[in-house]
Amino acid sequence: MSSDSANDHRGEAAGLLYAGSAYAFWGITPLYWRLLGEVPPFQLTTHRVLWCAIFVAIVTAWRGRLAHVVTILRTPKLLGTLALTSILISTNWTIYIYCVATNQLVEASLGYYLTPLLSIALGVFLFGEHMTRFRLVGVVLAAIAVAVKAFALGHVPWIAFSLALSFGFYGYFRKKAPIDSMDGLLVETALLFPFTLGLVAWWGMTEKDAFPSPNLLKDALLIAGGPITAIPLAMFAAGARRIRMTTLGFLQYFTPSLTLALATLGFHEHFGRIDAISFAFVWLALLIVALEGRLRPRLAAQEGG
């Protein structure tokens, strides 16, 4: 094996470790947020944004990238995009923590399974991208899954839709801002910093058990929410640079799979026949879309031959 091949192999192995660890981390974070179950979801998200901003600012200074962040702040187009993604990711975090607090992680995992399929639909209907037959089948199957779930609930599964929409649009707009992931995260959280700092200070003065509280463990867990948020994003970025997009695409289903297992086996959330049918349609849709890259060249060759 040549030295270049060996380096590529080691780089891909490291990428798998980084990205896989990030997705695994995201899959089990409900265990962490459960420790803060007494904190209302909106307050918990506010602390998460606040301490994430402080932590990422320290890391950014240590990396010597503050000048890059200043450049972003002086670029109106980039700043506008990151202001939008800041709102989207904060909304996503709030809904997800609400799911943890109200024992609705099964529907949350459905939302994250739907995200890539919804992204395909958004690409076609909003951005004029080409829809292949494989992807059309996948989107239709996903729509059937949502219809089955909506019929069982008696209403549209808003949690799954909200998580998928907020994260799908977040991914799209972040892709349009070609900047370092940690630099972008710092700007996203820094834009909300005055608001989050003001809220935390207000709660501290008006609410008895708000931060800072006599419960030092709770306060420490709130502060640690910053690194808990930022570290997997850094691992994901490191992994994404080293492995192929197709590999990364398969790994993204690791998170909702772990979350679903945690919800049903660890937290004993209900998973009935309707849930099984809905998830079966989504899993089939994802399988068809995932196999598209392998099957399409063969079909094209057969049609050409």
C-alpha positions in Angstrom: 0.0 0.0 0.0 1.4 3.4 -1.0 1.9 6.1 1.6 -0.9 8.2 0.0 -3.3 5.3 0.1 -2.4 4.7 3.8 -2.9 8.3 4.6 -6.3 8.3 2.9 -7.3 5.2 4.8 -6.2 6.6 8.1 -8.0 9.9 7.3 -11.2 8.1 6.4 -11.0 6.0 9.6 -10.6 9.1 11.6 -13.5 10.8 9.8 -15.7 7.8 10.6 -14.7 8.0 14.2 -15.3 11.8 14.4 -18.7 11.8 12.6 -19.9 8.6 14.1 -19.1 9.9 17.6 -21.0 13.1 16.9 -24.1 11.3 15.7 -23.9 8.9 18.7 -23.5 11.9 21.0 -26.6 13.6 19.6 -28.5 10.3 19.9 -28.0 10.0 23.6 -28.1 13.7 24.7 -31.7 13.3 25.9 -30.1 11.5 28.9 -28.3 14.7 29.7 -31.3 17.0 29.2 -33.4 14.7 31.4 -31.1 15.7 34.3 -32.4 19.2 33.9 -36.1 18.2 33.6 -37.2 20.7 36.2 -36.0 23.6 34.0 -38.7 24.8 31.5 -37.7 24.0 27.8 -37.4 27.6 26.8 -35.2 28.5 29.8 -33.1 25.5 29.1 -32.6 26.5 25.4 -31.8 30.0 26.5 -29.0 28.7 28.8 -27.8 26.4 26.1 -27.4 29.3 23.6 -25.8 31.5 26.3 -23.2 29.1 27.5 -22.5 27.8 24.0 -21.7 31.3 22.9 -19.3 31.8 25.8 -17.6 28.4 25.3 -17.2 28.8 21.5 -15.9 32.3 22.0 -13.1 30.9 24.2 -12.3 28.1 21.8 -12.3 30.6 18.8 -9.9 32.9 20.6 -7.7 29.9 21.4 -7.7 28.9 17.7 -6.8 32.4 16.7 -9.9 32.9 14.6 -11.4 36.0 16.1 -10.3 38.0 13.0 -12.3 35.6 10.8 -15.4 36.1 13.0 -15.0 39.9 12.7 -14.9 39.6 8.9 -18.2 37.6 9.0 -19.8 40.3 11.2 -18.7 42.9 8.6 -20.2 41.0 5.7 -24.0 41.8 5.5 -25.0 38.9 3.4 -23.2 36.3 5.6 -24.5 38.0 8.7 -28.1 38.0 7.4 -27.8 34.3 6.6 -26.4 33.4 10.0 -29.1 35.5 11.7 -31.7 33.3 10.0 -29.9 30.1 10.8 -29.6 31.3 14.4 -33.4 31.5 14.7 -33.8 28.1 13.0 -31.4 26.2 15.2 -32.7 27.8 18.4 -36.2 26.8 17.4 -35.0 23.3 16.7 -33.3 23.0 20.0 -36.3 24.3 21.9 -38.7 21.8 20.3 -36.3 19.0 20.9 -35.9 19.8 24.6 -39.7 20.1 24.8 -39.9 16.5 23.4 -37.5 15.3 26.1 -39.5 17.1 28.8 -42.8 15.7 27.6 -41.8 12.2 26.7 -42.3 12.6 22.9 -38.9 11.4 21.6 -40.6 8.8 19.4 -42.1 11.6 17.3 -38.8 13.6 17.5 -36.9 10.6 16.0 -39.6 10.5 13.2 -38.9 14.1 12.5 -35.1 13.5 12.1 -35.8 10.5 9.9 -38.0 12.7 7.7 -35.4 15.5 7.5 -33.5 14.3 4.4 -36.7 13.4 2.6 -38.2 16.8 3.4 -35.0 18.4 2.2 -35.5 16.6 -1.1 -39.0 18.0 -1.4 -37.9 21.5 -0.5 -35.1 21.3 -3.1 -37.7 20.5 -5.8 -40.5 22.8 -4.9 -38.6 25.8 -3.6 -35.3 25.7 -5.4 -36.2 24.0 -8.7 -33.9 20.9 -8.3 -34.4 17.8 -10.4 -36.6 15.1 -8.9 -35.5 11.5 -9.9 -38.0 8.6 -9.8 -36.2 7.1 -6.8 -36.5 10.3 -4.8 -40.2 10.8 -5.9 -41.0 7.4 -4.6 -39.2 8.2 -1.3 -41.0 11.5 -0.9 -44.4 9.8 -1.6 -43.7 7.1 1.0 -42.7 9.7 3.5 -46.0 11.5 2.8 -47.9 8.3 3.4 -46.0 7.8 6.7 -47.0 11.3 7.9 -50.6 10.7 6.8 -50.8 7.4 8.8 -49.4 9.2 11.8 -51.8 12.1 11.4 -54.8 9.8 11.1 -53.8 8.0 14.4 -53.2 11.3 16.2 -56.2 13.1 14.8 -54.0 16.1 13.9 -50.8 16.8 11.9 -47.7 15.6 13.8 -46.4 19.1 14.3 -43.4 18.1 16.4 -42.0 15.9 13.6 -42.7 18.5 11.0 -41.3 21.3 13.0 -38.0 19.5 13.7 -37.6 18.4 10.1 -38.4 21.8 8.7 -36.2 23.8 11.1 -33.2 21.5 10.7 -33.8 21.0 7.0 -33.8 24.8 6.3 -30.9 25.2 8.8 -28.8 22.8 6.8 -29.7 24.4 3.5 -28.9 28.0 4.5 -25.7 27.0 6.4 -24.6 25.3 3.2 -25.0 28.6 1.5 -22.6 30.2 4.0 -19.2 28.7 3.2 -17.5 29.4 6.5 -15.9 27.4 9.3 -18.6 25.5 11.3 -17.3 26.8 14.7 -17.0 30.4 13.4 -20.6 30.2 12.2 -21.8 28.7 15.5 -20.1 31.6 17.4 -21.9 34.2 15.2 -25.2 32.4 15.5 -25.1 32.2 19.3 -23.4 35.6 19.7 -26.3 37.3 17.8 -28.6 36.0 20.5 -26.2 36.6 23.4 -27.7 40.0 24.6 -31.2 38.5 24.5 -30.2 35.3 26.3 -28.0 37.1 28.9 -30.8 39.5 29.6 -33.3 36.7 30.1 -31.0 34.7 32.4 -30.4 37.8 34.5 -34.1 38.6 34.6 -35.0 35.1 35.7 -32.2 35.2 38.3 -33.7 38.3 39.9 -37.4 37.4 39.6 -37.6 33.6 40.1 -36.6 31.8 43.2 -34.9 28.7 41.8 -33.5 30.2 38.6 -29.8 30.4 37.8 -27.7 31.1 39.9 -29.4 28.9 42.5 -28.5 27.1 45.7 -28.4 23.9 43.6 -24.8 23.9 42.4 -25.2 20.7 40.4 -28.1 22.1 38.4 -26.1 25.3 37.7 -23.1 23.3 36.6 -25.2 21.2 34.3 -26.7 24.3 32.7 -23.2 25.8 32.1 -21.9 22.4 30.7 -24.8 22.6 28.2 -22.5 24.9 26.2 -19.7 22.4 25.6 -22.4 19.6 25.2 -23.8 21.6 22.3 -20.5 22.7 20.7 -18.3 19.6 20.9 -20.4 17.3 18.8 -20.7 20.0 16.1 -16.9 20.3 16.0 -16.5 16.5 15.8 -19.1 16.4 13.0 -17.2 19.1 11.1 -13.9 17.2 11.5 -15.5 14.0 10.3 -17.3 15.6 7.3 -14.0 16.9 5.9 -12.5 13.4 5.9 -15.2 11.1 4.6 -17.4 10.9 1.5 -20.8 12.5 1.5 -22.5 9.1 0.8 -20.9 7.7 3.9 -21.9 10.8 5.9 -25.5 10.3 4.5 -25.7 6.8 5.9 -24.3 7.9 9.3 -27.0 10.6 9.8 -29.6 7.9 10.5 -27.6 6.8 13.5 -28.9 9.7 15.7 -32.7 9.1 15.3 -32.1 5.3 15.6 -30.4 5.8 18.9 -33.0 8.3 20.0 -35.8 5.9 19.1 -34.2 3.0 21.0 -33.6 5.3 24.0 -37.3 6.5 23.9 -38.8 3.0 23.7 -36.4 0.9 25.7 -35.0 3.5 28.1 -37.9 5.9 28.7 -40.6 3.4 27.9 -42.5 5.7 25.5 -45.4 4.1 23.7 -44.6 2.6 20.3 -47.7 1.0 18.8 -48.8 -0.6 15.6 -49.4 2.8 13.9 -45.9 4.0 14.9 -44.5 0.8 13.4 -46.3 1.3 10.1 -45.3 5.0 9.9 -41.6 4.2 10.6 -41.7 1.3 8.2 -42.8 3.6 5.4 -40.0 6.1 6.3 -37.3 3.4 6.5 -38.4 2.0 3.1 -38.2 5.6 1.7 -34.8 6.1 3.1 -33.6 2.8 1.8 -34.8 3.6 -1.7 -33.1 7.0 -1.7 -29.9 5.6 -0.3 -29.8 2.9 -3.0 -30.3 5.5 -5.7 -26.6 6.1 -6.1 -25.9 2.5 -6.7 -28.9 1.6 -8.9 -29.1 4.7 -11.1 -25.8 4.1 -13.0 -26.8 0.5 -13.8 -30.2 1.5 -15.1 -28.7 4.3 -17.1 -26.2 1.8 -18.6 -29.0 -0.6 -19.5 -31.0 2.1 -21.1 -28.0 3.3 -23.1 -27.1 -0.2 -24.1 
